[in-house]
Amino acid sequence: MTPAQVFLVAAIGGITGAFGLAAFVGLALAVHAGADRLHQVLEDRKAHRAAARDDLATCQAIHALPTTNHPIEPGN
């Protein structure tokens, strides 16, 4: 092979390596962003469940009070 051909093959290999590295970094960032979003969604869901559980406990405690001077709404 001539020196020009060797240089051309090396340049093609270098450009391909650079594109491969860029694709790897892009894929890694996409996976990281997806995992971070999934973690945030799960944390929000956990907080929502805890708030709903606390609200239910509060409603049950209020309903269990022995007060009779307030009407109970229909449907409860």
Legacy VTK file of the C-alpha trace (Angstrom):
# vtk DataFile Version 3.0
C-alpha trace
ASCII
DATASET POLYDATA
POINTS 76 float
0.000 0.000 0.000
1.133 3.483 -0.684
1.540 5.998 2.124
-1.564 7.842 0.909
-3.642 4.680 1.141
-2.343 3.974 4.653
-3.185 7.528 5.664
-6.673 7.208 4.158
-7.367 3.931 6.000
-6.091 5.436 9.268
-8.237 8.558 8.767
-11.326 6.464 8.086
-10.603 4.394 11.197
-10.131 7.521 13.297
-13.338 9.117 12.088
-15.224 5.864 12.658
-13.798 5.634 16.183
-14.827 9.208 16.921
-18.364 8.565 15.675
-18.511 5.354 17.703
-17.405 7.183 20.836
-19.978 9.928 20.249
-22.701 7.322 19.762
-21.656 5.532 22.953
-21.704 8.755 24.971
-25.102 9.691 23.511
-26.542 6.297 24.341
-25.110 6.439 27.853
-26.671 9.868 28.399
-30.033 8.630 27.101
-29.964 5.609 29.421
-28.969 7.804 32.353
-31.767 10.283 31.624
-34.286 7.450 31.334
-33.172 5.863 34.584
-33.260 9.236 36.339
-36.788 9.891 35.065
-37.927 6.437 36.152
-36.463 7.012 39.622
-38.216 10.390 39.880
-41.561 8.891 38.813
-41.240 6.109 41.384
-40.349 8.582 44.143
-43.332 10.785 43.225
-45.617 7.754 43.246
-44.282 6.685 46.644
-44.876 10.178 48.056
-48.392 10.247 46.592
-49.220 6.873 48.169
-47.919 8.055 51.545
-50.014 11.247 51.325
-53.100 9.256 50.367
-52.513 6.866 53.264
-52.180 9.794 55.674
-55.333 11.400 54.275
-57.247 8.153 54.684
-56.044 7.784 58.267
-57.114 11.360 59.009
-60.562 10.814 57.474
-61.023 7.588 59.413
-59.984 9.295 62.658
-62.425 12.139 62.067
-65.194 9.715 61.201
-64.517 7.740 64.395
-64.979 10.799 66.632
-68.070 10.512 68.824
-69.518 13.844 67.724
-73.188 13.955 66.781
-73.755 17.644 66.130
-72.766 17.493 62.471
-74.556 15.617 59.735
-72.765 12.903 57.813
-72.852 13.670 54.125
-74.812 11.269 51.976
-72.632 8.704 50.302
-70.008 8.497 53.067
LINES 1 77
76 0 1 2 3 4 5 6 7 8 9 10 11 12 13 14 15 16 17 18 19 20 21 22 23 24 25 26 27 28 29 30 31 32 33 34 35 36 37 38 39 40 41 42 43 44 45 46 47 48 49 50 51 52 53 54 55 56 57 58 59 60 61 62 63 64 65 66 67 68 69 70 71 72 73 74 75
